Amino acid sequence: MKRFYGLCLFGLFIWLFSSCEMENDNIYDNANFNEVQVNVEESEAPSTILQFETLEITPSISQSQQSGESNLSYEWTLRTDEQYLNAPIDSVVATISRERDLQYQVNLTTGDWKIVLRVTDDNAGVTATGQFFITVQNQFSEGWLLLEEKNEMGDLSIILPDGNIFRNIYSSINPDAPLETPLRQLVVTNFSYGVDEIVILSESSGVRLDYNELLKVFDLQDLFWETPVPFRPEYHAWHDAINGWVINNGKVHIQVRGGFPGETKYGAAMAFPIVGDDYHAAPFVAQGSNPYDGPYPAVIYDEQGQYFVYLSIALSPTLKNFPPAPDDAPFDMNNVGLDMVYMEIGNTENLINAIMKDDSDEYFMLQIQGDQADPARSYRVMDEAPEIADHTAFETSKTLDRVYYSAGNTIYLYDIPSGLIIGSPFSLPGGESVTAMEISSLDPTVMLVTTWDNSEGRVYKLALSGTGEMSISNEYEGFGKIIDLAYKN
């Protein structure tokens, strides 16, 4: 009886399957069947495209029984593999359009992608498919990166060498990893060997980006063996490819890379000589001499004790006090007695410029020669530097012993040896205030200056003469408040 019942069910299944096949064949054999054909390959689809360019495709679509296309619906999908037909829906990377003609801003990572158009006859429920492959190339291999705040969010824009601007690129590439505000610093590092890095610091967080893709790859906290508490990164830098620095909440953390295997991360806060952890480092680390053989590979300032310390040897780092100052030294590295305002490498190798002030807001220029046994080089009161107390940004010339500083919308060029302002003050439009200035070592004849007028950020490209005097060669607008900038190449 069971066998008879099973045979009946099997026969019923065969009959139903045959009926469906006949019905399906009848549909396609029906002279009134509307056959849809799609051809994307002949629509001049490009084989390569740059990130954030707009991909425009007008496909060739034909129907055997219809003259219009009101019966059709469209779906453009993005895929990374070959299995686009009859694949589960989760194999689709994204649906990028439901319009007939594609207009898609390519906010994809670099590499090979496939784009598929599925055209469905809504009356018959039949779908035709076309596809093409495209290689996305890096749009942002070189240009000025701008770190900006707008609408209470952090983001990156870039000005390419040809002057084209791409905005909101961080949020487009990393929609699920927003930058926290307020922002602090943008650091672009080109190593002599190894993988280049981009790091962004916020008040209580930080991220590291893939240098080519601008994809977030790490939270800064993950680059420590143990995350400092509280986590308030103030400054980051790399000296060559050996020592990475983070000043966090006034404490110094170092990462050492060298000829040894294994993972490297930032360690616990370094101890200062004598005082241990009873210090508060200024948010600057200046490279002094050669990191391998000294005498002073890096220089750091304790704001609390108001003195300098130095890194001993880069591959076995400890912080040490400087030797006692000779009688004819312009100042004592171990007893400066001033507040740090700004510190940066100078225009020649191993030279460090430090701008400092006292309790009465009198400003001083100190120079340190990091490759000399007695490093204190010069000490000058900046009494011929107008508006220095109202400074908003500093930048050291890459070719001259001079420093640019801004106050409001005015930029001054200060000559360190003479202590005088060179030329006339350079003024930008009224109502704007300078927020950052940067000269790339790749082209020391150009300085980018960013401003803010409480509603819009602007970028001015200044040409620098042989004596350092400034003139506007280009300007760009429509940004948020630009906090920092750096050149990527």
C-alpha positions as CSV (number, residue, x, y, z in Angstrom):
1,M,0.0,0.0,0.0
2,K,2.8,2.4,0.9
3,R,4.6,1.6,-2.3
4,F,1.5,2.2,-4.3
5,Y,1.0,5.6,-2.5
6,G,4.6,6.6,-3.3
7,L,4.3,5.7,-7.0
8,C,1.2,7.9,-7.2
9,L,3.0,10.8,-5.6
10,F,5.9,10.4,-8.0
11,G,3.6,10.3,-11.0
12,L,1.8,13.4,-9.8
13,F,5.2,15.2,-9.5
14,I,6.3,14.2,-13.0
15,W,2.9,15.4,-14.4
16,L,3.2,18.8,-12.6
17,F,6.8,19.3,-13.7
18,S,5.9,18.5,-17.3
19,S,3.0,20.8,-17.3
20,C,5.2,23.7,-16.0
21,E,7.8,23.0,-18.6
22,M,5.1,23.0,-21.4
23,E,3.6,26.2,-20.0
24,N,7.0,27.8,-19.8
25,D,7.8,26.7,-23.4
26,N,4.5,28.0,-24.5
27,I,5.3,31.4,-23.0
28,Y,8.6,31.7,-24.9
29,D,7.2,30.1,-28.1
30,N,4.2,32.4,-28.0
31,A,4.3,34.8,-30.9
32,N,3.1,37.6,-28.6
33,F,5.9,37.0,-26.1
34,N,7.9,40.2,-25.5
35,E,11.6,39.4,-25.6
36,V,13.8,42.0,-23.8
37,Q,17.4,42.4,-24.7
38,V,20.0,44.5,-22.9
39,N,23.4,45.5,-24.1
40,V,25.6,47.5,-21.8
41,E,29.0,46.7,-23.4
42,E,28.1,48.7,-26.5
43,S,27.2,51.8,-24.5
44,E,30.8,52.9,-24.3
45,A,31.2,51.9,-20.7
46,P,34.7,52.8,-19.6
47,S,37.1,50.2,-18.5
48,T,38.7,52.5,-15.8
49,I,37.5,55.4,-13.8
50,L,38.8,57.5,-11.0
51,Q,37.4,57.6,-7.5
52,F,34.5,60.1,-7.1
53,E,34.1,60.7,-10.8
54,T,30.6,60.2,-12.1
55,L,29.9,57.1,-14.1
56,E,27.3,57.7,-16.8
57,I,25.9,54.8,-18.8
58,T,23.1,54.8,-21.4
59,P,22.3,51.1,-22.1
60,S,20.9,49.7,-25.3
61,I,17.5,48.1,-24.6
62,S,15.2,46.5,-27.2
63,Q,11.9,44.7,-27.0
64,S,10.3,42.4,-29.6
65,Q,6.7,43.4,-28.9
66,Q,6.8,46.9,-27.2
67,S,7.8,50.3,-28.7
68,G,7.9,52.2,-25.3
69,E,9.5,51.2,-22.0
70,S,6.6,51.9,-19.6
71,N,6.4,48.2,-18.9
72,L,10.0,48.0,-17.8
73,S,11.8,48.4,-14.4
74,Y,15.5,48.7,-13.9
75,E,18.0,47.7,-11.2
76,W,21.7,48.5,-11.3
77,T,23.7,46.5,-8.8
78,L,27.4,46.5,-7.8
79,R,29.1,43.2,-7.4
80,T,32.6,41.9,-6.9
81,D,32.3,38.4,-8.3
82,E,31.0,36.5,-11.3
83,Q,27.8,35.1,-9.7
84,Y,25.3,37.7,-10.5
85,L,22.6,35.4,-11.9
86,N,20.3,33.5,-9.6
87,A,22.5,34.4,-6.7
88,P,21.1,35.2,-3.2
89,I,20.4,38.8,-2.6
90,D,23.2,39.2,0.0
91,S,25.8,38.6,-2.8
92,V,24.9,42.0,-4.1
93,V,27.3,44.6,-2.7
94,A,24.8,47.5,-3.3
95,T,21.9,48.6,-5.5
96,I,23.2,51.8,-6.9
97,S,20.3,52.9,-9.1
98,R,16.8,52.1,-10.3
99,E,16.8,54.5,-13.2
100,R,17.1,53.4,-16.8
101,D,20.3,55.4,-17.4
102,L,23.0,55.2,-14.8
103,Q,24.6,58.2,-13.1
104,Y,26.7,57.1,-10.2
105,Q,29.4,58.9,-8.3
106,V,32.0,56.2,-7.8
107,N,32.7,56.4,-4.0
108,L,34.4,52.9,-4.1
109,T,37.7,51.6,-3.0
110,T,40.2,51.0,-5.8
111,G,40.2,47.7,-7.6
112,D,38.0,45.7,-10.0
113,W,34.2,45.8,-9.8
114,K,31.3,44.5,-11.8
115,I,28.1,46.5,-12.5
116,V,25.0,44.6,-13.6
117,L,21.8,46.0,-15.1
118,R,18.7,43.8,-14.7
119,V,15.7,44.9,-16.8
120,T,12.4,43.4,-16.0
121,D,9.2,43.3,-18.0
122,D,6.7,43.9,-15.2
123,N,3.8,42.5,-17.3
124,A,5.5,39.1,-18.0
125,G,7.8,39.0,-15.0
126,V,10.8,38.2,-17.3
127,T,14.2,39.7,-16.7
128,A,17.1,40.4,-19.0
129,T,20.6,41.2,-17.8
130,G,23.6,43.1,-19.0
131,Q,26.9,43.7,-17.3
132,F,30.3,45.3,-17.6
133,F,33.5,45.4,-15.6
134,I,35.3,48.5,-14.4
135,T,38.6,49.2,-12.6
136,V,38.5,52.0,-10.1
137,Q,41.7,53.9,-9.8
138,N,43.0,56.2,-7.0
139,Q,41.8,59.8,-7.4
140,F,43.7,61.0,-4.4
141,S,47.3,59.9,-4.8
142,E,48.5,63.5,-4.5
143,G,47.1,66.8,-3.3
144,W,46.4,68.9,-0.3
145,L,44.3,67.2,2.4
146,L,42.2,69.5,4.5
147,L,40.9,68.4,7.9
148,E,37.7,70.3,8.6
149,E,34.7,70.6,10.9
150,K,31.3,71.3,9.5
151,N,27.8,70.6,10.8
152,E,29.4,69.3,14.0
153,M,31.1,66.6,12.1
154,G,34.7,66.0,11.0
155,D,35.7,65.3,7.4
156,L,38.4,65.5,4.8
157,S,38.5,67.4,1.5
158,I,41.4,67.4,-1.0
159,I,42.7,69.9,-3.5
160,L,44.3,68.1,-6.4
161,P,47.4,69.5,-8.2
162,D,45.2,70.6,-11.1
163,G,43.0,72.6,-8.7
164,N,40.0,70.3,-8.7
165,I,38.4,69.9,-5.3
166,F,36.8,66.8,-3.8
167,R,34.8,67.3,-0.7
168,N,33.6,65.1,2.1
169,I,35.8,62.2,1.0
170,Y,36.4,60.8,4.5
171,S,32.6,60.5,5.2
172,S,31.9,59.1,1.8
173,I,34.6,56.4,2.1
174,N,33.9,55.7,5.8
175,P,30.2,56.3,6.3
176,D,30.0,54.0,9.3
177,A,33.1,55.5,11.1
178,P,32.4,59.3,11.6
179,L,35.2,61.5,12.9
180,E,34.7,62.8,16.4
181,T,35.0,66.5,17.0
182,P,36.6,68.7,18.0
183,L,39.5,67.8,15.7
184,R,43.1,68.4,16.6
185,Q,45.7,67.3,14.0
186,L,46.2,65.7,10.6
187,V,49.4,63.8,10.1
188,V,50.6,62.5,6.7
189,T,53.8,60.5,7.0
190,N,55.9,59.3,4.1
191,F,58.4,56.8,5.4
192,S,61.8,56.1,3.8
193,Y,60.7,52.5,3.8
194,G,57.6,50.6,4.9
195,V,53.9,51.6,4.6
196,D,53.0,55.3,4.6
197,E,50.4,56.5,7.1
198,I,47.7,59.1,7.6
199,V,46.5,59.8,11.2
200,I,43.7,62.0,12.4
201,L,43.5,63.1,16.0
202,S,40.4,64.3,17.7
203,E,40.0,65.5,21.3
204,S,39.4,62.1,22.7
205,S,40.0,59.7,19.8
206,G,42.0,59.1,16.7
207,V,42.0,57.0,13.5
208,R,44.7,55.7,11.2
209,L,43.8,55.6,7.5
210,D,45.0,53.4,4.6
211,Y,47.4,55.8,2.8
212,N,46.0,55.0,-0.7
213,E,42.3,54.3,0.0
214,L,41.7,56.7,2.9
215,L,39.8,53.9,4.5
216,K,39.9,53.7,8.3
217,V,42.0,50.8,9.3
218,F,42.6,51.4,13.0
219,D,41.3,53.3,16.0
220,L,44.3,55.1,17.5
221,Q,43.6,53.4,20.8
222,D,44.3,50.0,19.2
223,L,47.8,51.1,18.4
224,F,48.7,51.1,22.1
225,W,49.6,48.0,24.1
226,E,47.4,49.5,26.8
227,T,45.1,52.4,26.0
228,P,46.0,55.4,28.2
229,V,43.3,56.7,30.6
230,P,42.1,59.3,30.0
231,F,42.6,59.1,26.2
232,R,43.2,62.7,25.0
233,P,45.7,62.6,22.1
234,E,47.2,66.1,21.6
235,Y,50.1,65.5,19.1
236,H,51.4,62.8,16.8
237,A,54.6,62.6,14.7
238,W,57.0,60.1,13.2
239,H,60.8,60.7,13.1
240,D,62.1,58.8,10.1
241,A,60.6,55.3,10.1
242,I,62.0,54.6,13.6
243,N,60.2,56.5,16.3
244,G,56.5,57.2,16.4
245,W,55.3,59.8,19.0
246,V,52.0,60.4,20.7
247,I,51.5,63.1,23.4
248,N,48.4,62.0,25.3
249,N,47.1,64.2,28.1
250,G,50.6,65.6,28.6
251,K,52.3,62.3,28.7
252,V,54.9,61.0,26.2
253,H,54.3,57.6,24.4
254,I,56.7,56.2,21.9
255,Q,56.7,53.3,19.3
256,V,60.0,51.9,18.2
257,R,60.4,50.2,14.8
258,G,63.7,48.7,13.8
259,G,65.5,45.5,12.8
260,F,63.6,43.2,15.0
261,P,60.5,40.9,14.4
262,G,57.1,41.1,15.9
263,E,54.3,43.6,16.3
264,T,55.1,47.2,17.4
265,K,52.8,49.5,19.3
266,Y,52.9,52.5,21.6
267,G,54.0,51.7,25.1
268,A,53.2,53.1,28.5
269,A,53.9,56.8,29.3
270,M,57.7,57.5,29.4
271,A,59.2,58.7,32.6
272,F,61.0,62.0,32.7
273,P,64.4,62.0,34.4
274,I,64.3,62.6,38.2
275,V,60.5,63.5,38.3
276,G,59.2,60.3,36.8
277,D,55.6,60.9,35.7
278,D,55.3,64.2,37.4
279,Y,55.4,66.3,34.2
280,H,53.2,67.7,31.5
281,A,54.7,67.7,28.0
282,A,53.9,70.4,25.5
283,P,52.2,69.0,22.4
284,F,55.4,69.1,20.2
285,V,58.3,66.7,19.6
286,A,61.0,68.1,17.5
287,Q,63.6,65.9,15.7
288,G,67.1,66.9,16.6
289,S,69.9,64.8,15.3
290,N,70.3,61.5,13.5
291,P,68.1,59.0,15.5
292,Y,70.8,56.3,15.5
293,D,73.8,58.1,17.0
294,G,72.6,61.3,18.6
295,P,73.5,63.3,20.4
296,Y,69.8,64.5,20.7
297,P,67.5,62.6,18.4
298,A,64.3,64.3,19.8
299,V,63.6,67.2,22.0
300,I,60.6,67.6,24.3
301,Y,59.5,70.3,26.7
302,D,57.9,70.0,30.1
303,E,55.4,72.7,30.6
304,Q,55.2,72.0,34.3
305,G,58.9,72.2,35.1
306,Q,59.7,74.5,32.1
307,Y,62.7,72.7,30.8
308,F,63.8,70.5,27.8
309,V,64.6,66.8,27.8
310,Y,65.9,64.7,25.0
311,L,65.6,61.2,23.7
312,S,68.8,59.1,24.2
313,I,69.1,56.6,21.4
314,A,66.2,55.9,19.1
315,L,66.3,52.1,19.3
316,S,66.6,52.0,23.1
317,P,64.8,55.1,24.1
318,T,64.9,56.9,27.4
319,L,64.4,60.6,28.2
320,K,67.3,62.4,29.7
321,N,68.3,65.8,31.0
322,F,70.6,67.9,28.9
323,P,74.2,68.4,30.0
324,P,74.8,71.5,32.2
325,A,74.9,74.7,30.1
326,P,78.3,76.3,29.6
327,D,78.8,79.8,30.9
328,D,78.4,81.4,27.5
329,A,75.2,79.5,26.5
330,P,72.4,81.8,25.4
331,F,70.0,79.9,27.6
332,D,69.9,76.8,29.9
333,M,68.1,73.8,28.3
334,N,67.5,72.5,31.9
335,N,66.0,75.8,33.3
336,V,64.2,77.8,30.6
337,G,61.4,79.3,32.8
338,L,59.0,80.0,29.9
339,D,55.8,78.7,28.5
340,M,55.9,76.8,25.2
341,V,53.8,78.3,22.4
342,Y,55.1,76.5,19.2
343,M,58.0,74.3,18.2
344,E,59.0,73.1,14.8
345,I,62.1,72.1,12.9
346,G,63.9,75.1,11.2
347,N,65.1,75.7,7.7
348,T,68.4,73.7,8.1
349,E,69.1,70.2,9.2
350,N,68.9,69.6,13.0
351,L,67.7,73.2,13.7
352,I,64.7,73.6,16.0
353,N,62.7,76.8,16.4
354,A,60.8,77.3,19.7
355,I,58.5,80.2,20.3
356,M,57.9,80.8,24.0
357,K,56.4,83.4,26.3
358,D,56.6,84.5,29.9
359,D,53.8,85.4,32.4
360,S,53.6,88.9,31.1
361,D,52.9,87.8,27.5
362,E,56.4,88.8,26.3
363,Y,57.4,86.4,23.5
364,F,60.8,84.8,22.8
365,M,62.5,83.0,20.0
366,L,64.8,80.1,21.1
367,Q,66.8,78.1,18.6
368,I,68.2,74.7,19.3
369,Q,70.9,72.9,17.3
370,G,70.1,69.2,17.8
371,D,73.4,67.9,16.5
372,Q,75.7,70.0,18.7
373,A,76.9,68.9,22.2
374,D,75.9,72.4,23.5
375,P,72.5,72.6,21.7
376,A,71.3,76.1,22.8
377,R,72.0,78.2,19.8
378,S,70.2,81.6,20.2
379,Y,67.7,83.4,22.4
380,R,65.9,86.6,21.3
381,V,63.1,88.7,22.7
382,M,60.5,89.1,20.0
383,D,59.8,92.8,20.8
384,E,59.6,93.8,17.2
385,A,56.8,91.2,16.4
386,P,53.5,93.1,16.2
387,E,50.3,91.3,17.3
388,I,52.3,88.2,18.3
389,A,50.2,87.8,21.4
390,D,47.1,87.5,19.2
391,H,48.7,84.7,17.0
392,T,46.5,82.1,15.4
393,A,49.0,80.1,13.5
394,F,52.8,79.6,12.8
395,E,54.8,78.1,10.0
396,T,58.6,78.0,9.6
397,S,60.1,78.8,6.2
398,K,61.7,75.7,4.6
399,T,64.5,77.8,2.9
400,L,65.0,80.9,5.1
401,D,65.8,81.5,8.8
402,R,62.3,83.1,9.1
403,V,58.9,82.3,10.6
404,Y,55.5,83.2,9.4
405,Y,52.8,84.0,12.0
406,S,49.2,85.2,11.7
407,A,47.0,87.4,13.8
408,G,43.4,87.7,12.6
409,N,43.6,88.1,8.8
410,T,47.2,89.4,8.8
411,I,50.3,87.3,8.1
412,Y,53.8,88.5,9.3
413,L,57.2,87.3,8.2
414,Y,59.6,87.4,11.1
415,D,63.3,87.3,10.5
416,I,65.0,85.3,13.3
417,P,68.6,86.6,13.1
418,S,67.5,90.3,13.0
419,G,64.4,90.1,15.1
420,L,62.5,92.2,12.5
421,I,59.5,91.9,10.3
422,I,60.4,91.5,6.6
423,G,58.3,93.6,4.2
424,S,54.8,94.7,4.7
425,P,52.2,92.7,6.6
426,F,50.2,90.6,4.2
427,S,46.4,91.0,4.7
428,L,43.6,88.7,3.6
429,P,40.0,89.8,3.3
430,G,38.4,91.5,6.4
431,G,36.3,89.3,8.6
432,E,38.4,86.2,8.0
433,S,40.8,84.8,10.6
434,V,43.7,82.5,9.7
435,T,43.3,79.0,11.2
436,A,46.3,77.1,9.7
437,M,49.4,77.6,7.5
438,E,51.5,74.9,5.8
439,I,54.5,74.8,3.5
440,S,55.3,71.4,1.9
441,S,58.9,70.5,1.8
442,L,58.3,69.2,-1.8
443,D,57.6,72.8,-2.9
444,P,58.9,75.4,-0.5
445,T,57.9,78.2,-2.8
446,V,54.2,77.7,-2.0
447,M,52.3,78.2,1.3
448,L,48.6,77.2,1.8
449,V,46.7,79.4,4.3
450,T,43.3,78.5,5.6
451,T,40.8,81.0,7.0
452,W,37.4,81.0,8.8
453,D,34.8,83.8,8.9
454,N,32.4,82.0,11.3
455,S,30.4,80.6,8.4
456,E,32.7,79.5,5.6
457,G,36.3,78.2,5.3
458,R,38.6,79.3,2.6
459,V,42.0,78.3,1.3
460,Y,44.6,80.7,-0.2
461,K,47.5,79.4,-2.2
462,L,50.3,81.9,-1.7
463,A,53.4,82.1,-3.8
464,L,56.6,82.8,-1.8
465,S,59.4,84.9,-3.3
466,G,63.1,84.2,-2.7
467,T,62.9,86.5,0.3
468,G,59.7,84.9,1.6
469,E,57.3,87.6,0.7
470,M,53.8,86.5,-0.2
471,S,51.3,86.9,-3.0
472,I,48.0,85.1,-3.8
473,S,48.2,82.7,-6.7
474,N,44.8,81.0,-6.2
475,E,41.9,80.7,-3.7
476,Y,39.3,78.1,-3.0
477,E,36.1,78.4,-0.9
478,G,33.1,76.5,0.4
479,F,34.8,74.6,3.2
480,G,34.0,74.1,6.8
481,K,36.3,75.3,9.5
482,I,39.7,73.9,8.5
483,I,41.7,72.7,11.5
484,D,44.8,71.3,9.8
485,L,46.2,70.5,6.4
486,A,49.0,68.4,4.9
487,Y,50.3,67.4,1.5
488,K,49.9,63.8,0.3
489,N,52.0,62.4,-2.5
